[in-house]
Amino acid sequence: MYVGARTPASVESGSIPGIRAQMDVQYFGTLEVTRAFAPQLAAAGTGAVVNILSAASWSSAPAIAPYAAFAAKITLDGVQAGAFEILVDETSVQLLAGLSGGVAAIYPELAKRV
């Protein structure tokens, strides 16, 4: 189940209202929720805003729900330990390493376009 706004439109020809709806939910929605809770976190002197990014978040399926729960638990443990960055699996470690080498390190076919 997908929750949010999604448009299959391309940047070149997509409907601006559709693209705007997606940005409103996925970007500005996240920003507004973060801003709503930031004063309470600051006043309490504790807490964290966690941005969970995972290769598993690139697609969704019922079969990966247990992994998502595991990743959330590992993330919570990391936040409680004061970690700045939490990599929950080898795939995430490899993706991070690849990104430090540039996108072409992960997608060699892109290097051929240059």
OpenMM code with the backbone's topology and positions (N, CA, C; nanometers):
from openmm import Vec3, app, unit

residues = "MET TYR VAL GLY ALA ARG THR PRO ALA SER VAL GLU SER GLY SER ILE PRO GLY ILE ARG ALA GLN MET ASP VAL GLN TYR PHE GLY THR LEU GLU VAL THR ARG ALA PHE ALA PRO GLN LEU ALA ALA ALA GLY THR GLY ALA VAL VAL ASN ILE LEU SER ALA ALA SER TRP SER SER ALA PRO ALA ILE ALA PRO TYR ALA ALA PHE ALA ALA LYS ILE THR LEU ASP GLY VAL GLN ALA GLY ALA PHE GLU ILE LEU VAL ASP GLU THR SER VAL GLN LEU LEU ALA GLY LEU SER GLY GLY VAL ALA ALA ILE TYR PRO GLU LEU ALA LYS ARG VAL".split()
positions = [
    Vec3(0.0848, -0.1176, 0.0000),
    Vec3(0.0000, 0.0000, 0.0000),
    Vec3(0.0889, 0.1233, 0.0000),
    Vec3(0.0607, 0.2142, -0.0873),
    Vec3(0.1368, 0.3383, -0.0954),
    Vec3(0.0571, 0.4474, -0.0260),
    Vec3(0.1216, 0.5191, 0.0636),
    Vec3(0.0572, 0.6304, 0.1322),
    Vec3(0.1290, 0.7572, 0.0901),
    Vec3(0.0566, 0.8535, 0.0424),
    Vec3(0.1176, 0.9781, -0.0002),
    Vec3(0.0652, 1.0185, -0.1356),
    Vec3(0.1433, 1.0976, -0.2041),
    Vec3(0.1074, 1.1429, -0.3374),
    Vec3(0.2117, 1.0905, -0.4336),
    Vec3(0.1669, 1.0414, -0.5455),
    Vec3(0.2613, 0.9900, -0.6434),
    Vec3(0.2093, 1.0230, -0.7822),
    Vec3(0.2975, 1.0684, -0.8650),
    Vec3(0.2613, 1.0949, -1.0038),
    Vec3(0.3648, 1.0276, -1.0932),
    Vec3(0.3194, 0.9587, -1.1966),
    Vec3(0.4146, 0.8964, -1.2887),
    Vec3(0.4668, 0.9952, -1.3923),
    Vec3(0.4354, 1.1204, -1.3761),
    Vec3(0.4681, 1.2215, -1.4762),
    Vec3(0.6180, 1.2478, -1.4833),
    Vec3(0.6637, 1.2746, -1.6033),
    Vec3(0.8036, 1.3112, -1.6219),
    Vec3(0.8222, 1.4588, -1.5889),
    Vec3(0.9465, 1.4959, -1.5642),
    Vec3(0.9769, 1.6357, -1.5361),
    Vec3(0.9445, 1.7223, -1.6569),
    Vec3(0.9691, 1.6688, -1.7766),
    Vec3(0.9487, 1.7487, -1.8975),
    Vec3(0.8023, 1.7715, -1.9314),
    Vec3(0.7171, 1.6703, -1.9080),
    Vec3(0.5800, 1.6833, -1.9563),
    Vec3(0.4742, 1.6585, -1.8499),
    Vec3(0.5147, 1.6341, -1.7278),
    Vec3(0.4186, 1.6025, -1.6227),
    Vec3(0.3345, 1.7207, -1.5815),
    Vec3(0.2220, 1.6888, -1.5235),
    Vec3(0.1318, 1.7920, -1.4764),
    Vec3(0.1930, 1.8611, -1.3533),
    Vec3(0.2014, 1.9914, -1.3586),
    Vec3(0.2545, 2.0681, -1.2453),
    Vec3(0.1709, 2.0438, -1.1195),
    Vec3(0.0379, 2.0429, -1.1267),
    Vec3(-0.0388, 2.0137, -1.0048),
    Vec3(-0.0067, 1.8751, -0.9469),
    Vec3(0.0137, 1.7752, -1.0305),
    Vec3(0.0478, 1.6415, -0.9825),
    Vec3(0.1842, 1.6381, -0.9164),
    Vec3(0.2806, 1.7025, -0.9794),
    Vec3(0.4157, 1.7085, -0.9232),
    Vec3(0.4144, 1.7886, -0.7936),
    Vec3(0.3383, 1.8985, -0.7911),
    Vec3(0.3281, 1.9816, -0.6705),
    Vec3(0.2649, 1.9023, -0.5555),
    Vec3(0.1638, 1.8208, -0.5849),
    Vec3(0.0999, 1.7384, -0.4813),
    Vec3(0.2003, 1.6408, -0.4219),
    Vec3(0.2817, 1.5819, -0.5058),
    Vec3(0.3826, 1.4881, -0.4570),
    Vec3(0.4846, 1.5600, -0.3686),
    Vec3(0.5325, 1.6753, -0.4113),
    Vec3(0.6286, 1.7517, -0.3320),
    Vec3(0.5650, 1.7998, -0.2009),
    Vec3(0.4377, 1.8411, -0.2059),
    Vec3(0.3697, 1.8856, -0.0844),
    Vec3(0.3672, 1.7760, 0.0213),
    Vec3(0.3375, 1.6540, -0.0202),
    Vec3(0.3292, 1.5438, 0.0758),
    Vec3(0.4674, 1.4980, 0.1189),
    Vec3(0.5535, 1.4675, 0.0225),
    Vec3(0.6783, 1.3999, 0.0551),
    Vec3(0.7894, 1.4935, 0.1017),
    Vec3(0.7909, 1.6143, 0.0571),
    Vec3(0.8949, 1.7075, 0.1018),
    Vec3(0.8405, 1.8016, 0.2095),
    Vec3(0.7412, 1.8819, 0.1715),
    Vec3(0.6915, 1.9814, 0.2663),
    Vec3(0.6183, 1.9170, 0.3834),
    Vec3(0.5541, 1.8015, 0.3607),
    Vec3(0.4898, 1.7302, 0.4712),
    Vec3(0.5915, 1.6882, 0.5759),
    Vec3(0.7029, 1.6313, 0.5302),
    Vec3(0.8103, 1.5915, 0.6214),
    Vec3(0.8666, 1.7129, 0.6941),
    Vec3(0.8891, 1.8209, 0.6212),
    Vec3(0.9405, 1.9436, 0.6814),
    Vec3(0.8448, 1.9975, 0.7876),
    Vec3(0.7156, 2.0005, 0.7571),
    Vec3(0.6190, 2.0556, 0.8517),
    Vec3(0.6056, 1.9700, 0.9778),
    Vec3(0.6078, 1.8378, 0.9620),
    Vec3(0.6011, 1.7511, 1.0805),
    Vec3(0.7260, 1.7703, 1.1657),
    Vec3(0.8432, 1.7784, 1.1024),
    Vec3(0.9674, 1.8007, 1.1762),
    Vec3(0.9618, 1.9334, 1.2521),
    Vec3(0.9170, 2.0379, 1.1847),
    Vec3(0.9092, 2.1690, 1.2497),
    Vec3(0.8076, 2.1699, 1.3633),
    Vec3(0.6998, 2.0922, 1.3498),
    Vec3(0.5985, 2.0883, 1.4549),
    Vec3(0.6534, 2.0264, 1.5831),
    Vec3(0.7418, 1.9267, 1.5713),
    Vec3(0.7940, 1.8587, 1.6892),
    Vec3(0.9252, 1.9176, 1.7404),
    Vec3(0.9955, 1.9951, 1.6607),
    Vec3(1.1259, 2.0491, 1.7009),
    Vec3(1.1203, 2.1296, 1.8305),
    Vec3(1.0224, 2.2170, 1.8515),
    Vec3(1.0202, 2.2928, 1.9774),
    Vec3(1.0067, 2.2028, 2.1010),
    Vec3(0.9260, 2.0979, 2.0909),
    Vec3(0.9100, 2.0073, 2.2047),
    Vec3(1.0394, 1.9312, 2.2313),
    Vec3(1.1080, 1.8894, 2.1265),
    Vec3(1.2353, 1.8193, 2.1440),
    Vec3(1.3379, 1.9124, 2.2080),
    Vec3(1.3430, 2.0358, 2.1603),
    Vec3(1.4391, 2.1325, 2.2158),
    Vec3(1.4068, 2.1632, 2.3617),
    Vec3(1.2791, 2.1806, 2.3929),
    Vec3(1.2389, 2.2125, 2.5305),
    Vec3(1.2709, 2.0978, 2.6262),
    Vec3(1.2579, 1.9750, 2.5765),
    Vec3(1.2864, 1.8586, 2.6600),
    Vec3(1.4363, 1.8343, 2.6734),
    Vec3(1.5138, 1.8934, 2.5824),
    Vec3(1.6579, 1.8731, 2.5862),
    Vec3(1.6998, 1.7344, 2.5425),
    Vec3(1.6095, 1.6636, 2.4810),
    Vec3(1.6378, 1.5274, 2.4368),
    Vec3(1.5517, 1.4966, 2.3152),
    Vec3(1.5776, 1.3853, 2.2539),
    Vec3(1.4998, 1.3453, 2.1383),
    Vec3(1.5798, 1.3627, 2.0115),
    Vec3(1.5236, 1.3155, 1.9038),
    Vec3(1.5926, 1.3220, 1.7753),
    Vec3(1.4916, 1.3190, 1.6629),
    Vec3(1.5284, 1.3796, 1.5534),
    Vec3(1.4549, 1.3654, 1.4291),
    Vec3(1.5332, 1.2637, 1.3482),
    Vec3(1.4683, 1.1554, 1.3108),
    Vec3(1.5359, 1.0472, 1.2401),
    Vec3(1.4849, 1.0411, 1.0976),
    Vec3(1.5763, 1.0492, 1.0040),
    Vec3(1.5450, 1.0341, 0.8633),
    Vec3(1.5891, 0.8933, 0.8239),
    Vec3(1.4939, 0.8040, 0.8070),
    Vec3(1.5267, 0.6650, 0.7778),
    Vec3(1.5321, 0.6463, 0.6270),
    Vec3(1.6500, 0.6146, 0.5798),
    Vec3(1.6712, 0.5863, 0.4388),
    Vec3(1.7258, 0.4454, 0.4276),
    Vec3(1.6702, 0.3689, 0.3394),
    Vec3(1.7116, 0.2310, 0.3230),
    Vec3(1.6920, 0.1914, 0.1785),
    Vec3(1.7758, 0.1022, 0.1310),
    Vec3(1.7547, 0.0478, -0.0035),
    Vec3(1.6168, -0.0154, -0.0116),
    Vec3(1.5683, -0.0707, 0.0993),
    Vec3(1.4351, -0.1309, 0.1026),
    Vec3(1.3258, -0.0265, 0.0852),
    Vec3(1.3568, 0.0999, 0.1124),
    Vec3(1.2553, 0.2035, 0.0970),
    Vec3(1.2330, 0.2413, -0.0489),
    Vec3(1.3180, 0.1906, -0.1371),
    Vec3(1.3009, 0.2225, -0.2785),
    Vec3(1.1853, 0.1464, -0.3404),
    Vec3(1.1428, 0.0400, -0.2756),
    Vec3(1.0246, -0.0332, -0.3188),
    Vec3(0.9575, -0.0864, -0.1938),
    Vec3(0.8335, -0.1241, -0.2068),
    Vec3(0.7606, -0.1704, -0.0899),
    Vec3(0.6868, -0.2984, -0.1247),
    Vec3(0.6918, -0.3927, -0.0344),
    Vec3(0.6208, -0.5182, -0.0529),
    Vec3(0.5965, -0.5800, 0.0837),
    Vec3(0.4873, -0.6539, 0.0992),
    Vec3(0.4611, -0.7181, 0.2282),
    Vec3(0.5766, -0.8056, 0.2755),
    Vec3(0.6496, -0.8650, 0.1836),
    Vec3(0.7585, -0.9554, 0.2208),
    Vec3(0.8730, -0.8845, 0.2926),
    Vec3(0.8855, -0.7525, 0.2774),
    Vec3(0.9953, -0.6827, 0.3444),
    Vec3(0.9520, -0.6131, 0.4733),
    Vec3(0.8260, -0.6296, 0.5129),
    Vec3(0.7779, -0.5668, 0.6364),
    Vec3(0.8586, -0.6106, 0.7586),
    Vec3(0.8925, -0.7396, 0.7742),
    Vec3(0.9744, -0.7775, 0.8894),
    Vec3(1.1118, -0.7092, 0.8888),
    Vec3(1.1722, -0.6946, 0.7705),
    Vec3(1.3012, -0.6254, 0.7613),
    Vec3(1.2847, -0.4799, 0.8040),
    Vec3(1.1760, -0.4165, 0.7617),
    Vec3(1.1536, -0.2769, 0.7981),
    Vec3(1.1438, -0.2624, 0.9496),
    Vec3(1.0783, -0.3567, 1.0147),
    Vec3(1.0682, -0.3530, 1.1609),
    Vec3(1.2065, -0.3703, 1.2246),
    Vec3(1.2866, -0.4610, 1.1701),
    Vec3(1.4233, -0.4824, 1.2183),
    Vec3(1.5047, -0.3539, 1.2026),
    Vec3(1.4962, -0.2910, 1.0845),
    Vec3(1.5726, -0.1686, 1.0589),
    Vec3(1.5301, -0.0584, 1.1548),
    Vec3(1.4006, -0.0493, 1.1831),
    Vec3(1.3524, 0.0522, 1.2773),
    Vec3(1.4095, 0.0269, 1.4167),
    Vec3(1.4164, -0.0977, 1.4589),
    Vec3(1.4718, -0.1321, 1.5905),
    Vec3(1.6197, -0.0959, 1.5977),
    Vec3(1.6958, -0.1311, 1.4948),
    Vec3(1.8389, -0.0986, 1.4913),
    Vec3(1.8573, 0.0534, 1.4932),
    Vec3(1.7720, 0.1234, 1.4195),
    Vec3(1.7798, 0.2693, 1.4150),
    Vec3(1.7525, 0.3285, 1.5528),
    Vec3(1.6488, 0.2804, 1.6189),
    Vec3(1.6167, 0.3296, 1.7524),
    Vec3(1.7324, 0.3042, 1.8486),
    Vec3(1.7907, 0.1851, 1.8425),
    Vec3(1.9067, 0.1545, 1.9277),
    Vec3(2.0207, 0.2533, 1.9007),
    Vec3(2.0453, 0.2839, 1.7731),
    Vec3(2.1515, 0.3775, 1.7370),
    Vec3(2.1253, 0.5176, 1.7878),
    Vec3(2.0008, 0.5630, 1.7756),
    Vec3(1.9637, 0.6962, 1.8250),
    Vec3(1.9832, 0.7026, 1.9759),
    Vec3(1.9380, 0.5998, 2.0457),
    Vec3(1.9533, 0.5977, 2.1916),
    Vec3(2.1000, 0.5964, 2.2331),
    Vec3(2.1862, 0.5394, 2.1484),
    Vec3(2.3299, 0.5355, 2.1778),
    Vec3(2.4005, 0.6635, 2.1347),
    Vec3(2.3263, 0.7568, 2.0707),
    Vec3(2.3851, 0.8831, 2.0291),
    Vec3(2.4577, 0.8774, 1.8953),
    Vec3(2.4311, 0.7742, 1.8162),
    Vec3(2.4979, 0.7612, 1.6863),
    Vec3(2.4493, 0.8692, 1.5900),
    Vec3(2.5416, 0.9216, 1.5127),
    Vec3(2.5079, 1.0225, 1.4124),
    Vec3(2.4533, 0.9560, 1.2863),
    Vec3(2.5042, 0.8386, 1.2550),
    Vec3(2.4637, 0.7659, 1.1349),
    Vec3(2.4513, 0.6184, 1.1699),
    Vec3(2.3447, 0.5559, 1.1201),
    Vec3(2.3216, 0.4143, 1.1466),
    Vec3(2.3044, 0.3425, 1.0130),
    Vec3(2.3907, 0.2474, 0.9885),
    Vec3(2.3800, 0.1650, 0.8679),
    Vec3(2.3380, 0.0264, 0.9150),
    Vec3(2.2180, -0.0170, 0.8754),
    Vec3(2.1616, -0.1372, 0.9359),
    Vec3(2.1988, -0.2674, 0.8663),
    Vec3(2.2559, -0.2591, 0.7481),
    Vec3(2.2898, -0.3831, 0.6791),
    Vec3(2.4040, -0.3595, 0.5805),
    Vec3(2.4564, -0.4687, 0.5275),
    Vec3(2.5689, -0.4610, 0.4348),
    Vec3(2.5326, -0.3860, 0.3062),
    Vec3(2.4087, -0.4003, 0.2615),
    Vec3(2.3659, -0.3278, 0.1419),
    Vec3(2.3791, -0.1778, 0.1630),
    Vec3(2.3375, -0.1283, 0.2799),
    Vec3(2.3491, 0.0148, 0.3100),
    Vec3(2.4940, 0.0585, 0.3167),
    Vec3(2.5801, -0.0250, 0.3747),
    Vec3(2.7230, 0.0063, 0.3817),
    Vec3(2.7809, 0.0169, 0.2409),
    Vec3(2.7456, -0.0774, 0.1541),
    Vec3(2.7976, -0.0765, 0.0167),
    Vec3(2.7440, 0.0417, -0.0623),
    Vec3(2.6162, 0.0749, -0.0428),
    Vec3(2.5597, 0.1910, -0.1130),
    Vec3(2.6295, 0.3192, -0.0708),
    Vec3(2.6533, 0.3353, 0.0572),
    Vec3(2.7227, 0.4536, 0.1053),
    Vec3(2.8634, 0.4612, 0.0468),
    Vec3(2.9335, 0.3481, 0.0464),
    Vec3(3.0686, 0.3454, -0.0101),
    Vec3(3.0651, 0.3793, -0.1583),
    Vec3(2.9656, 0.3268, -0.2277),
    Vec3(2.9528, 0.3568, -0.3704),
    Vec3(2.9239, 0.5029, -0.3960),
    Vec3(2.8396, 0.5628, -0.3141),
    Vec3(2.8068, 0.7037, -0.3318),
    Vec3(2.9279, 0.7927, -0.3099),
    Vec3(3.0162, 0.7523, -0.2191),
    Vec3(3.1359, 0.8337, -0.1985),
    Vec3(3.2264, 0.8292, -0.3205),
    Vec3(3.2073, 0.7285, -0.4054),
    Vec3(3.2835, 0.7193, -0.5296),
    Vec3(3.2083, 0.7804, -0.6466),
    Vec3(3.0935, 0.8398, -0.6197),
    Vec3(3.0120, 0.8974, -0.7255),
    Vec3(2.9073, 0.7982, -0.7731),
    Vec3(2.8048, 0.8498, -0.8359),
    Vec3(2.6941, 0.7666, -0.8816),
    Vec3(2.7410, 0.6617, -0.9814),
    Vec3(2.8388, 0.6958, -1.0649),
    Vec3(2.8883, 0.6013, -1.1655),
    Vec3(2.9517, 0.4782, -1.1014),
    Vec3(2.9966, 0.4890, -0.9765),
    Vec3(3.0526, 0.3721, -0.9078),
    Vec3(2.9438, 0.2686, -0.8806),
    Vec3(2.8219, 0.3137, -0.8601),
    Vec3(2.7112, 0.2228, -0.8360),
    Vec3(2.6448, 0.1828, -0.9683),
    Vec3(2.6350, 0.2764, -1.0586),
    Vec3(2.5715, 0.2528, -1.1891),
    Vec3(2.6729, 0.2762, -1.2999),
    Vec3(2.7602, 0.1771, -1.3286),
    Vec3(2.8654, 0.1955, -1.4289),
    Vec3(2.8130, 0.2356, -1.5666),
    Vec3(2.6892, 0.1975, -1.5977),
    Vec3(2.6352, 0.2328, -1.7287),
    Vec3(2.6233, 0.3844, -1.7464),
    Vec3(2.6154, 0.4585, -1.6360),
    Vec3(2.6099, 0.6040, -1.6461),
    Vec3(2.7444, 0.6616, -1.6923),
    Vec3(2.8534, 0.5980, -1.6527),
    Vec3(2.9853, 0.6456, -1.6926),
    Vec3(3.0015, 0.6365, -1.8439),
    Vec3(2.9344, 0.5429, -1.9065),
    Vec3(2.9441, 0.5251, -2.0511),
    Vec3(2.8766, 0.6392, -2.1272),
    Vec3(2.7869, 0.7109, -2.0625),
    Vec3(2.7142, 0.8205, -2.1280),
    Vec3(2.7990, 0.9454, -2.1424),
    Vec3(2.9007, 0.9578, -2.0613),
    Vec3(2.9818, 1.0802, -2.0607),
    Vec3(3.0693, 1.0881, -2.1811),
] * unit.nanometer
topology = app.Topology()
chain = topology.addChain("A")
for resn in residues:
    res = topology.addResidue(resn, chain)
    for name in ("N", "CA", "C"):
        topology.addAtom(name, app.Element.getBySymbol(name[0]), res)
